[in-house]
Amino acid sequence: MAPKVKFQDVSFEHIKSSDVLFVDLQQPTEGARVTTVDVGEMMGFPGQILARIDYEREILYGLTIQNATSFRRRLLWRYKMASVKSAIALLLAAIGAGLFIEEKNPIHLPPLRA
């Protein structure tokens, strides 16, 4: 079972020159098999959100959000979410649950659209 991570322990790093936002929950431990999965499509941000996970240990290490300025703007205008941190907390919960549930019991749902 994956260790619980408090949201206040989540680190955010926005690289302005490339407009990429790194959201780190925890650092991979020795021997971790980290896989990068495109989860943007299922969340309504195609090709924009990548999750770093370890399927074997069921650990979500973090997210990489490309074109972070556009992501923030879409959250505000389309989804009416003014807080990027609140939106990311929701994304982390949904992605964490969705990735591991789907791995154990594959179902194919259409992407979420507002």
Wavefront OBJ file of the C-alpha trace (Angstrom):
o trace
v 0.000 0.000 0.000
v 1.294 3.451 -0.888
v 2.296 5.745 1.973
v -0.030 8.677 2.658
v 1.320 12.023 1.498
v 0.092 15.248 3.061
v -0.714 17.945 0.526
v 1.392 20.490 2.414
v 4.409 18.260 1.642
v 3.801 18.562 -2.111
v 6.381 20.691 -3.890
v 5.666 22.854 -6.914
v 8.338 24.046 -9.314
v 7.425 26.176 -12.316
v 10.166 26.475 -14.926
v 9.135 29.697 -16.642
v 11.510 29.396 -19.601
v 9.835 26.157 -20.740
v 6.465 26.786 -19.000
v 6.519 23.389 -17.287
v 5.151 22.824 -13.788
v 6.571 19.939 -11.757
v 4.402 18.703 -8.895
v 6.340 16.316 -6.654
v 4.662 14.247 -3.942
v 7.762 12.271 -3.002
v 11.099 11.184 -4.389
v 11.456 7.673 -5.811
v 13.242 5.238 -3.528
v 16.076 2.976 -4.569
v 14.853 0.207 -6.852
v 11.694 2.046 -7.879
v 10.461 1.418 -11.431
v 9.080 4.807 -12.401
v 6.823 4.931 -15.450
v 5.608 8.116 -17.098
v 1.976 7.939 -18.184
v 0.034 10.521 -20.202
v -3.071 11.155 -18.087
v -4.043 14.475 -19.632
v -6.539 12.975 -22.068
v -8.702 11.451 -19.352
v -8.687 14.737 -17.427
v -9.577 16.973 -20.383
v -6.022 18.229 -20.992
v -4.784 16.047 -23.885
v -0.998 15.666 -24.028
v -0.506 18.195 -21.267
v -0.335 16.189 -18.013
v 2.086 13.333 -17.332
v 2.030 11.239 -14.154
v 5.157 9.620 -12.695
v 4.141 6.341 -11.075
v 5.402 2.985 -9.843
v 2.762 0.409 -10.790
v 4.310 -2.378 -8.716
v 4.292 -0.384 -5.476
v 1.189 1.654 -6.408
v 2.894 4.970 -5.750
v 2.157 8.237 -7.524
v 5.375 10.283 -7.380
v 4.113 13.408 -9.076
v 2.909 15.206 -12.169
v 4.530 17.106 -14.992
v 2.242 19.747 -16.457
v 3.341 21.105 -19.800
v 2.229 24.567 -20.925
v 1.381 25.467 -17.327
v 0.104 28.952 -18.193
v -2.516 27.496 -20.528
v -3.402 24.897 -17.887
v -4.005 27.625 -15.304
v -6.041 29.712 -17.728
v -8.227 26.717 -18.666
v -8.811 25.926 -14.985
v -10.026 29.456 -14.414
v -12.175 29.970 -17.493
v -13.467 26.515 -18.337
v -13.652 24.818 -14.956
v -14.121 27.944 -12.776
v -11.285 26.922 -10.439
v -9.300 29.941 -9.305
v -6.809 27.949 -7.209
v -4.264 25.901 -9.141
v -3.237 24.112 -5.928
v -6.824 23.050 -5.198
v -7.232 21.833 -8.771
v -3.982 19.863 -8.550
v -5.102 18.291 -5.259
v -8.246 17.114 -7.029
v -6.222 15.865 -10.012
v -3.812 13.967 -7.773
v -6.651 12.213 -5.964
v -8.443 11.321 -9.200
v -5.309 10.213 -11.035
v -3.988 8.211 -8.108
v -7.252 6.337 -7.747
v -7.896 5.996 -11.468
v -4.503 4.651 -12.453
v -4.425 1.846 -9.948
v -8.086 0.890 -10.235
v -7.760 0.686 -14.020
v -4.570 -1.368 -13.727
v -6.379 -3.984 -11.626
v -9.731 -3.827 -13.403
v -9.359 -2.262 -16.870
v -12.300 -0.209 -18.037
v -12.291 2.272 -20.855
v -14.212 5.473 -20.254
v -14.327 8.477 -22.557
v -12.227 11.476 -21.482
v -13.847 13.919 -19.055
v -15.067 17.069 -20.764
v -16.842 20.066 -19.271
l 1 2 3 4 5 6 7 8 9 10 11 12 13 14 15 16 17 18 19 20 21 22 23 24 25 26 27 28 29 30 31 32 33 34 35 36 37 38 39 40 41 42 43 44 45 46 47 48 49 50 51 52 53 54 55 56 57 58 59 60 61 62 63 64 65 66 67 68 69 70 71 72 73 74 75 76 77 78 79 80 81 82 83 84 85 86 87 88 89 90 91 92 93 94 95 96 97 98 99 100 101 102 103 104 105 106 107 108 109 110 111 112 113 114
